[in-house]
Amino acid sequence: MGDETASHVATSSPAATPTRRAFRARRVGAFVRGSEEGLWRWSARVASLVPLAGLAFVLTVLIVKAWPAIKVNGPGFLTRTDWVPGSTYANPVVTNGVAHPVGSSYGAWPLIAGTLQTSVIALIVALPISIGTAFALTERLPSWLAKPLSFFVEILAGIPSVIIGLWGVLTLGPFLAAHVYPLVANHVPNVPVLRYFRGPTGYGEGLLTSGLVLGLMIVPIIASTTRDLFLQVPPLPKEGAEALGMTEAEVARRVTIPWVRSGIIGATVLGLGRALGETIAVAMISGSVLGTISPNIFGTMTTVAATIVSQLDSAATDGTGFAIATLAEAGLVLAVISVIVNVAARVIVTNSSRHVAPVGRG
């Protein structure tokens, strides 16, 4: 009897109570941490699916809206050059079960060609300027000057495109048409390779002006990314190259740029994606001429994005909805191109970060 009483007193003593409470607290804490971890993982997975779901939704809507135009225009939409909305006053005709205005015929090849041409010109202009800017900010300029200039470069990327387009229309285009384009057109040799740079120069609106403005717009994107890549290059390889007698230019050409080559390619593709999708600035300075490809580098033209913006109001007057469907089809083409470019950029940038060679080993 005495032993049982002692045992009961021992188990119910105050010394045992904190132990049980601590054990319960640990169990509750583990449960809460497990719940928080599970909630975090679930939230992260859902968040990772949001961009993919948004992209799938946009592409699905474009396909649905563009399907009537796809049925009527067929594959020839990508190769034809005409852009004729047809007559909205006559009774519509039906083709493949889709009603559309009489005489309507659409071709996107001039739009696609203009988009690609302006983007290529933009890259030719922007790439050397961007690499030179990044090199100056990381290698040549003192830190007290490089930091504010780097901030200024990043600010340029945020300037609204309508402001840059207005500058192109009011300042850059007229200046080039008056002083630069005639000089180029009159002095370029008349050989087959360079004939594209000869001919009428116009009033400053057109292919070359659009490409130059686009190039200036994507310089901040490429330059900022390239600057960050140059900062990741370790000093040991550059110091070793300098110890071997290389000049600063040789170090940049043989060490720094090869070290981040994949990253520069990724930055370039990111800039290309911006150039492909730019709308307002190109619509303001391209001339917005439909149904034709520019005969020379100075001629007026248009792009896919600029056409969608400039033709949207008139397309809304088509009671059959076929003009809107055609613009949706053009948007689908541009969306596919943009998706391919951006996915390629992400893949290249990811691979470049994984293949950085170790330094100081061996």
C-alpha positions as CSV (number, residue, x, y, z in Angstrom):
1,M,0.0,0.0,0.0
2,G,2.8,2.4,0.9
3,D,4.6,1.6,-2.4
4,E,1.5,2.4,-4.5
5,T,1.0,5.7,-2.7
6,A,4.7,6.6,-3.3
7,S,4.4,5.7,-7.0
8,H,1.2,7.8,-7.3
9,V,2.9,10.8,-5.7
10,A,6.0,10.4,-8.0
11,T,3.9,10.4,-11.2
12,S,1.8,13.3,-10.2
13,S,4.6,15.4,-8.7
14,P,5.2,18.9,-10.1
15,A,8.6,17.8,-11.5
16,A,7.0,15.5,-14.0
17,T,4.4,18.0,-15.3
18,P,6.9,20.3,-17.2
19,T,8.3,17.3,-19.0
20,R,4.9,16.3,-20.3
21,R,4.2,19.9,-21.3
22,A,7.5,20.2,-23.1
23,F,6.8,16.9,-25.0
24,R,3.3,18.1,-26.0
25,A,4.8,21.5,-27.1
26,R,7.3,19.7,-29.3
27,R,4.6,17.6,-30.9
28,V,2.5,20.7,-31.5
29,G,5.5,22.6,-32.8
30,A,6.3,19.8,-35.2
31,F,2.7,19.6,-36.4
32,V,2.7,23.4,-37.0
33,R,6.0,23.3,-38.8
34,G,4.9,20.4,-40.9
35,S,1.6,22.3,-41.8
36,E,3.5,25.4,-42.7
37,E,5.9,23.5,-44.8
38,G,3.1,21.7,-46.6
39,L,1.3,25.0,-47.1
40,W,4.4,26.6,-48.5
41,R,5.1,23.8,-50.9
42,W,1.5,23.8,-52.1
43,S,1.5,27.6,-52.5
44,A,4.8,27.5,-54.4
45,R,3.5,24.8,-56.8
46,V,0.3,26.8,-57.5
47,A,2.3,30.0,-58.0
48,S,4.6,28.2,-60.5
49,L,1.6,27.1,-62.5
50,V,0.1,30.6,-62.8
51,P,2.4,31.9,-65.6
52,L,1.9,28.6,-67.5
53,A,-1.8,28.8,-67.1
54,G,-1.9,32.4,-68.2
55,L,0.1,31.6,-71.3
56,A,-2.1,28.7,-72.1
57,F,-5.2,30.8,-71.6
58,V,-4.0,33.6,-73.9
59,L,-3.0,31.1,-76.6
60,T,-6.3,29.3,-76.3
61,V,-8.3,32.5,-76.6
62,L,-6.2,33.5,-79.6
63,I,-6.8,30.2,-81.3
64,V,-10.5,30.3,-80.7
65,K,-10.9,33.8,-81.9
66,A,-8.6,33.2,-84.9
67,W,-10.1,29.9,-85.9
68,P,-12.7,31.3,-88.4
69,A,-9.8,33.2,-90.2
70,I,-7.6,30.1,-90.1
71,K,-10.3,28.1,-91.9
72,V,-10.7,30.7,-94.6
73,N,-7.2,32.1,-95.0
74,G,-5.5,28.7,-94.8
75,P,-1.7,28.3,-94.9
76,G,-1.5,30.9,-97.6
77,F,-2.0,33.5,-94.9
78,L,1.7,33.3,-94.1
79,T,2.9,33.8,-97.7
80,R,0.4,36.1,-99.3
81,T,1.1,39.9,-99.5
82,D,-2.3,41.4,-100.0
83,W,-4.4,43.0,-97.2
84,V,-7.9,43.7,-98.5
85,P,-10.7,43.9,-96.0
86,G,-13.3,43.6,-98.7
87,S,-16.7,45.4,-99.0
88,T,-18.7,45.7,-95.9
89,Y,-21.7,47.1,-97.8
90,A,-22.5,44.0,-99.9
91,N,-23.9,40.8,-98.5
92,P,-21.2,38.6,-97.0
93,V,-20.2,35.4,-98.6
94,V,-19.6,32.1,-96.9
95,T,-16.4,30.0,-97.3
96,N,-15.8,26.8,-95.3
97,G,-18.8,27.7,-93.1
98,V,-17.4,31.2,-92.3
99,A,-19.0,34.4,-93.4
100,H,-16.7,37.2,-94.5
101,P,-17.0,40.3,-96.7
102,V,-17.0,40.1,-100.4
103,G,-13.5,40.4,-101.8
104,S,-11.7,40.1,-98.5
105,S,-8.2,38.7,-98.8
106,Y,-5.5,38.8,-96.2
107,G,-1.8,37.9,-96.2
108,A,0.7,38.3,-93.4
109,W,4.0,38.0,-95.2
110,P,4.7,41.7,-95.4
111,L,3.9,42.0,-91.7
112,I,6.2,39.1,-90.8
113,A,8.9,40.4,-93.0
114,G,8.7,43.8,-91.5
115,T,8.8,42.4,-88.0
116,L,11.9,40.3,-88.7
117,Q,13.7,43.1,-90.7
118,T,13.2,45.7,-88.0
119,S,14.3,43.2,-85.3
120,V,17.5,42.3,-87.2
121,I,18.4,45.9,-87.7
122,A,17.7,46.6,-84.0
123,L,20.1,43.7,-83.0
124,I,22.8,45.0,-85.3
125,V,22.5,48.4,-83.7
126,A,22.0,47.3,-80.1
127,L,24.4,44.5,-79.6
128,P,27.8,46.3,-80.1
129,I,26.5,49.4,-78.2
130,S,25.2,47.2,-75.3
131,I,28.4,45.2,-75.0
132,G,30.5,48.3,-75.2
133,T,28.4,50.0,-72.5
134,A,28.6,47.0,-70.2
135,F,32.3,46.8,-70.7
136,A,32.7,50.5,-69.9
137,L,30.6,50.3,-66.8
138,T,32.4,47.3,-65.4
139,E,36.0,47.7,-66.6
140,R,36.8,51.3,-67.6
141,L,34.8,53.8,-65.5
142,P,35.4,54.5,-61.8
143,S,32.8,53.2,-59.4
144,W,31.6,56.7,-58.5
145,L,30.7,57.3,-62.2
146,A,29.7,53.7,-63.2
147,K,27.0,53.4,-60.5
148,P,24.9,56.4,-61.5
149,L,25.4,55.6,-65.2
150,S,24.2,52.0,-64.6
151,F,21.1,53.4,-62.9
152,F,20.5,55.7,-65.8
153,V,20.8,52.7,-68.2
154,E,18.2,50.9,-66.2
155,I,15.9,53.9,-66.2
156,L,16.0,54.0,-70.0
157,A,14.4,50.6,-70.1
158,G,11.4,52.0,-68.3
159,I,10.7,55.0,-70.6
160,P,7.3,54.5,-72.3
161,S,7.6,53.4,-75.9
162,V,5.1,56.1,-77.0
163,I,7.6,58.8,-75.9
164,I,10.4,57.1,-77.8
165,G,8.2,56.8,-80.8
166,L,7.3,60.5,-80.6
167,W,11.0,61.4,-80.4
168,G,11.5,59.3,-83.5
169,V,8.8,61.0,-85.4
170,L,9.6,64.5,-84.5
171,T,13.4,64.5,-84.2
172,L,15.3,61.4,-85.4
173,G,13.3,60.6,-88.5
174,P,13.4,64.2,-90.0
175,F,17.1,64.5,-89.1
176,L,18.0,61.2,-90.8
177,A,15.9,62.0,-93.9
178,A,17.5,65.4,-94.3
179,H,21.1,64.7,-93.6
180,V,22.0,61.0,-93.4
181,Y,19.7,58.9,-95.7
182,P,20.5,61.0,-98.9
183,L,24.2,60.7,-98.2
184,V,24.0,57.0,-97.8
185,A,21.7,56.4,-100.8
186,N,23.8,58.6,-103.1
187,H,27.2,57.2,-102.2
188,V,26.6,53.5,-101.8
189,P,28.0,51.5,-104.7
190,N,25.5,50.3,-107.2
191,V,26.2,46.6,-106.8
192,P,23.6,43.9,-106.3
193,V,24.5,43.4,-102.6
194,L,24.1,47.1,-101.7
195,R,21.2,48.1,-103.9
196,Y,18.9,47.7,-101.0
197,F,20.6,50.9,-99.6
198,R,19.8,52.9,-102.7
199,G,16.6,54.6,-103.9
200,P,14.1,57.1,-102.5
201,T,14.8,58.0,-98.9
202,G,11.3,59.3,-98.0
203,Y,10.6,61.6,-95.1
204,G,12.2,59.7,-92.2
205,E,9.4,57.1,-91.7
206,G,10.2,53.5,-92.6
207,L,12.2,50.4,-92.1
208,L,15.6,51.8,-91.1
209,T,14.2,54.4,-88.8
210,S,12.1,51.8,-87.1
211,G,15.0,49.5,-86.7
212,L,17.2,52.2,-85.2
213,V,14.6,53.3,-82.7
214,L,14.0,49.6,-81.7
215,G,17.7,49.2,-81.3
216,L,17.9,52.1,-78.9
217,M,14.9,50.7,-77.0
218,I,16.5,47.3,-76.4
219,V,20.0,48.6,-75.6
220,P,19.1,49.0,-71.8
221,I,17.9,45.4,-71.7
222,I,21.0,43.8,-73.3
223,A,23.4,46.3,-71.6
224,S,22.0,45.7,-68.1
225,T,22.1,41.9,-68.4
226,T,25.6,41.9,-70.0
227,R,26.9,44.2,-67.2
228,D,25.7,41.8,-64.6
229,L,27.3,39.0,-66.5
230,F,30.6,40.8,-66.7
231,L,30.5,41.4,-62.9
232,Q,30.3,37.6,-62.4
233,V,33.6,36.9,-64.2
234,P,36.2,36.1,-61.5
235,P,39.3,38.3,-61.5
236,L,41.8,35.3,-61.6
237,P,41.4,34.5,-65.3
238,K,41.7,38.2,-66.3
239,E,44.7,38.7,-64.1
240,G,46.3,35.6,-65.6
241,A,45.7,36.9,-69.1
242,E,47.2,40.3,-68.2
243,A,50.2,38.6,-66.7
244,L,50.8,36.8,-70.0
245,G,51.0,40.2,-71.7
246,M,47.5,40.5,-73.2
247,T,46.1,44.0,-73.7
248,E,42.8,45.1,-72.2
249,A,41.1,44.6,-75.5
250,E,42.5,41.1,-75.8
251,V,41.5,40.2,-72.3
252,A,37.9,41.3,-73.1
253,R,37.9,39.5,-76.4
254,R,39.6,36.2,-75.3
255,V,38.6,35.9,-71.6
256,T,35.7,38.1,-70.5
257,I,33.3,37.7,-73.4
258,P,33.9,34.0,-74.0
259,W,33.4,33.4,-70.3
260,V,29.8,34.8,-70.5
261,R,29.1,34.1,-74.1
262,S,26.0,32.0,-73.4
263,G,24.6,34.7,-71.1
264,I,25.2,37.4,-73.8
265,I,23.3,35.2,-76.2
266,G,20.4,34.9,-73.8
267,A,20.4,38.7,-73.2
268,T,20.4,39.2,-76.9
269,V,17.4,36.9,-77.3
270,L,15.6,38.8,-74.6
271,G,16.1,42.0,-76.5
272,L,15.0,40.3,-79.6
273,G,11.7,39.4,-77.9
274,R,11.1,43.0,-77.0
275,A,11.9,44.1,-80.5
276,L,9.5,41.5,-82.0
277,G,6.6,42.6,-79.9
278,E,7.1,46.4,-79.8
279,T,3.9,48.1,-81.0
280,I,3.4,51.8,-80.4
281,A,6.8,53.2,-81.4
282,V,6.9,51.1,-84.6
283,A,3.3,52.1,-85.5
284,M,4.3,55.7,-85.2
285,I,7.5,55.7,-87.3
286,S,7.1,52.8,-89.7
287,G,4.6,54.4,-92.0
288,S,2.0,51.6,-91.4
289,V,1.8,50.6,-95.1
290,L,-0.1,47.4,-95.7
291,G,0.2,44.8,-98.5
292,T,3.7,45.6,-99.6
293,I,7.3,44.9,-98.6
294,S,9.7,47.9,-98.5
295,P,11.7,48.1,-101.8
296,N,14.7,49.4,-100.0
297,I,15.9,50.0,-96.4
298,F,14.4,53.5,-96.3
299,G,10.9,52.5,-97.5
300,T,7.7,52.5,-95.4
301,M,6.4,49.2,-94.0
302,T,4.6,47.8,-91.0
303,T,4.9,44.9,-88.5
304,V,2.5,42.4,-87.0
305,A,2.1,44.3,-83.8
306,A,1.7,47.7,-85.4
307,T,-0.9,46.3,-87.8
308,I,-3.0,44.9,-85.0
309,V,-3.1,48.3,-83.3
310,S,-3.6,50.4,-86.5
311,Q,-6.3,48.1,-88.0
312,L,-8.3,47.3,-84.8
313,D,-10.8,50.2,-85.2
314,S,-11.6,49.6,-88.8
315,A,-11.8,45.8,-88.2
316,A,-14.5,46.5,-85.6
317,T,-16.8,47.8,-88.4
318,D,-16.8,44.4,-90.1
319,G,-20.2,43.0,-89.1
320,T,-19.1,39.4,-89.8
321,G,-16.2,39.6,-87.3
322,F,-13.9,38.2,-89.9
323,A,-11.5,41.1,-89.8
324,I,-11.2,40.8,-86.0
325,A,-10.5,37.0,-86.5
326,T,-7.8,37.8,-89.0
327,L,-6.1,40.2,-86.5
328,A,-6.3,37.5,-83.9
329,E,-4.6,35.1,-86.4
330,A,-1.8,37.6,-86.9
331,G,-1.6,38.0,-83.1
332,L,-1.3,34.2,-82.8
333,V,1.6,34.2,-85.3
334,L,3.3,36.9,-83.3
335,A,2.6,35.1,-80.0
336,V,4.1,31.9,-81.2
337,I,7.3,33.7,-82.4
338,S,7.5,35.5,-79.1
339,V,7.1,32.4,-77.0
340,I,9.8,30.6,-79.0
341,V,12.2,33.5,-78.5
342,N,11.5,33.9,-74.8
343,V,11.7,30.2,-74.1
344,A,15.0,30.0,-76.0
345,A,16.3,32.9,-73.9
346,R,15.4,31.2,-70.6
347,V,17.0,28.0,-71.7
348,I,20.2,29.7,-72.9
349,V,20.5,31.8,-69.8
350,T,20.0,28.8,-67.5
351,N,22.6,26.8,-69.3
352,S,25.1,29.6,-69.2
353,S,24.7,29.8,-65.4
354,R,25.3,26.0,-65.1
355,H,28.4,25.9,-67.2
356,V,30.6,28.5,-65.5
357,A,34.0,27.0,-65.2
358,P,35.5,26.7,-61.7
359,V,38.4,29.1,-60.9
360,G,41.4,28.4,-58.8
361,R,41.3,24.6,-58.9
362,G,43.7,22.1,-60.2
